[in-house]
Amino acid sequence: MKTTIKRLIIILLCIFTIIPFFSAVHAEEGDEETRTIHSRFYVLTTKETRTLDVPFNKNWFDRDARIYSHDLCKLSIGLATAAFRPNAADEDHSTADINLRKFLSEADFVDLRSDDYEKNPGMYTVSTVMGHQRIGEGENSYELIAVGICGQGYLDEWESNFSIGDGKIHEGFNRSAGLVYDRIFGYIASAKIKGPYKVWISGFSRAAAISNITAARLSEADEFGQANVFAYTFATPRTVITKYFDTYLNIFNIVGKADPVPQVPFADWGYERYGQTFYLPAMETDSDFEEKRVRANVVYKELTGIDYWYNRDANNLLRDILAYFIEICPSAEVYANSIQNNFIALWEDRSPVNILSRLIAMANDPILITEKNRGEANMLLNYLLLFAMDWLDSNSLFSRWNKNASLGANILQAHTPELYVSWLYSATGGPELYNEQQRYVTYVFDYMNEVCLYKDGNMIESLPGTHIFDTETAEEIELIKESDRDVPDNYQYMDYIDNSVSVQLPRDMEYEIVVKADTAQPVTWVEANYAAGRQAPLSTTLRQYTMDADEDLFIRVKPEMDDEFDTTKGMKKEALYESESDLPYSYTVLITRPQTARVSWRDAILWAIGIATSIISLFIFQIVFVVGKLRHNRRIRLGWIPKGTKYRALPQLCVTVIFILYVLMLFDYSLFPDNKNVITVLKVEIAVLSSLIALIGFLKRRNMLSGFITIGVALLGIADAITANSILAGSLLHIAAYITLTFAYIKEEMPGFRRITTWVIMTGIGIAALLSVKGSFGFLRVIAIVYLAAAAAMVISSLVLPRRVFYGSIFLFFAGMLLMYNQINGTTFFSHALSLGFYYLAIIALATANTRIIIPKLVPEMLEQEAGIETAG
């Protein structure tokens, strides 16, 4: 017994002796296990800086890079988000690379090298931080090089997104990737890092595209190879046109199905991404989306402070906008030749004037905008207008607008990094998160009583129709107002679009749609099938079926896109009308086009310009009126003009209105080049106002010069209005006006030999220039010669007349020369604005020559001359 006790004591002593040793060993191994590092980044949704806890274990890099690791994926999005530039409001933003440096330092990377974070960036600038660490011991050890690329907080680097080029690889991304590739090898040399090497690279959005191309190049380099290049990219735009894109098994691109940014450059242009692409869930494509969303919401709410909502309306509208864009620009070559430089210029100068001028330039590009796609171009810009209006209108097209989130998050929620983080951190592995199902269908119904949606035999959603019919005559008696239409917040699939009911369903299981009608009436519906990542529908079909009273229509929606149709009374084939469509855009064309047609982008721009011009003009008019009134009163006090003389502001007001009409005409010409009737009306209004100003002056002066000026101004106004419809008739009237004015000027003072000689020389040079112009102008060349001679005579004979008469004449001459130049070389927006501006300045100068809108400072000696003359201001 004693022996047994002694043995037990010995065993216990041994155990207590060994425990500390094992504890020490365990602690040492614990340093090699997973620990937490931190990624600090700016959350776009709520505009706050948050910190993400990121699991890190350097032993994860021991594996073959071609094997997907969800742990590495979560670690990589930590690297990608830490690489963002910090927000300026962040308390700790002493350097732009501070968050990435801290992240890599926490992960034990050393010899950190930063490039271009503090640089004033250009189009192809790319900001990076690199570091390295030795992992393993002996022959199994290797150097892991981490490469973080800035993917948010861009400055002018974002400009390279537009530089696609017309080659086989995105030009902007490729040039930036070349910089990163060279930096990696330069870093290895400068830090004297010895192999073997492994590289870990990641990025978000633009940085993802650069990482994608860089990783492909590194995978082909002898120093690395696919097994040693760990590349995880997020929200990755397409980068390359090649049939071998999926041979890079070590590059993993994580893309949101509803994210519009990874969809460009377009698959329709032939672009793909290097490597394998895994897709995050979307309401449009995944029947189990809500179940997955609940898990993602836990992370999302922790990062943003608000619940994860889903703005399907914005996703659909963005998809339709891109679909119209593809119709206008069907290839990368067309984009490179007609759009690319304009987009780059818009980014460099985002002023309203530049934006408008670039849009007009693209709208007038005959290669880009053809007769075939002109309607689609207008619809695209109408959609952009609706998008802008939606932000301003609370009762708008987007019922899911979240007022607690930023503007950017509402428009591009699917592209926010916090959403990507939430999805990735909501799952423990890839299989429970990703799937290859990308197809979905949208049904839009019109003229029915009710639409019900069934899943697994249970009704899950239903909405009443927007039309009320007479049960006896089947005639529509009422349209339910939008304010009276209620869509529950928890509805995932059904909604109202204009006056129709829409049902959007994933193509991953069977659903049943039941359409009810109380009266005998035709029911119209559109079926549009889509695939995530592509804008144009796979197919679009318009159907119409004449239903009997109390008859229900059944639509069985199947994953294979072979939907079945039937009714409670059996479908009568003769009552069904079907029309297949190959239109490259969505059901919106067929259903909501009337709505968008009511709001034209051109009309909206014209209205905005008109309102802005009117406000500015009236503001200037008020200043001039007040100053003129004060000067008028001062002259009365000084005795320079008789007491009781009235201050008349009518000429000033007329000039203000002429300026407003000029601006409206200018932009109407650019936005509606074929709308000659409106332009003619505006010109007639200017002609009436300028003639009124001249007539006021004639009634004050009642001399021959003012009388002929009034006739000349009237002729010029009529000529201008007629020119819009007939250049020949307008030119003849212009010549008549010039002759009239020349006659009046000669009557005031006969020109001498020098002025006549000058006129001969001017006319001779002008005629020689006109005769040298190549082209078949016919009788117009003769008219131009006479026009030039008359205009030159008018200018020469006005040299000794009052300044306003001379300026009016010289402006008319320049306007005429610009008009000829435009006819010969073609009219641009600038040349048209210049010639029209000179023309109306000339008319105003002549018309106001006797109304004295701006009266020079009078002296007492002039009192007798000015006595009895009513001042116009």
Protein Blocks (a to p, Z undefined) as FASTA:
>chain_A
ZZmmmmmmmmmmmmmmmmmmmmmmmmmmmmmmccddddddddfklopacdddddddfklm
mpcfkbccfklmmmmmmmmmmmpccdfklmblmbfklmmmmmmmmnopahiacehklpcc
dfklccdddddddedehjlbccdddddddfehiaklmmmmmmnojafbdfklmmmmmmmm
mmmmmmmmmnopacddddddddehjlmmmmmmmmmmmmmpmklojmlmccddehiacfbd
cfklmmmmkbccdddfklmklmpccfklopacehjddddddfklmmklmmmmmmmmmmmm
mmnopacdddfklmmmmmmmmmmmmmmmmcfklmmmmmmmmmmmmmmmmcfklmmmmmmm
mmmmmklmcfklmmmmmmmmmmmmmmmmmmmpmblfblkbcfkbcfklmmmmmlpfklmm
mmmmmpcbfklmgccbfbdcddddehifbdcddeehiafbdcddfbdcdfklopafbdcd
fklpccdfklmkbccehjaccddddfkbccddddddfbdcddddddddddehiabdfbdc
dddddddehiacdddddfklpacdddfkopafklpccdddfbfbdfklmmmmmmmmmpcf
klmmmmmmmmmmmmmmmmmmmmmmmmmmmmmmmmmmnopacehiacdfklmmmmmmmmmm
mmmmmmmmmmmmmlmmlmmmmmmmmmmmmmmmmmmmmmmnopaklmmmmmmmmmmmmmmm
mmmmomklmmmmmmmmmmmmmmmmmmmoccdfklmmmmmmmmmmmmmmmmmpgcjekjml
mmmmmmmmmmmmmmmmmmmmcfklmmmmmmmmmmmmmmmmmmmnopafklmmmmmmmmmm
mmmmmmmmmnomaacdddfklmmmmgoiaceZZ
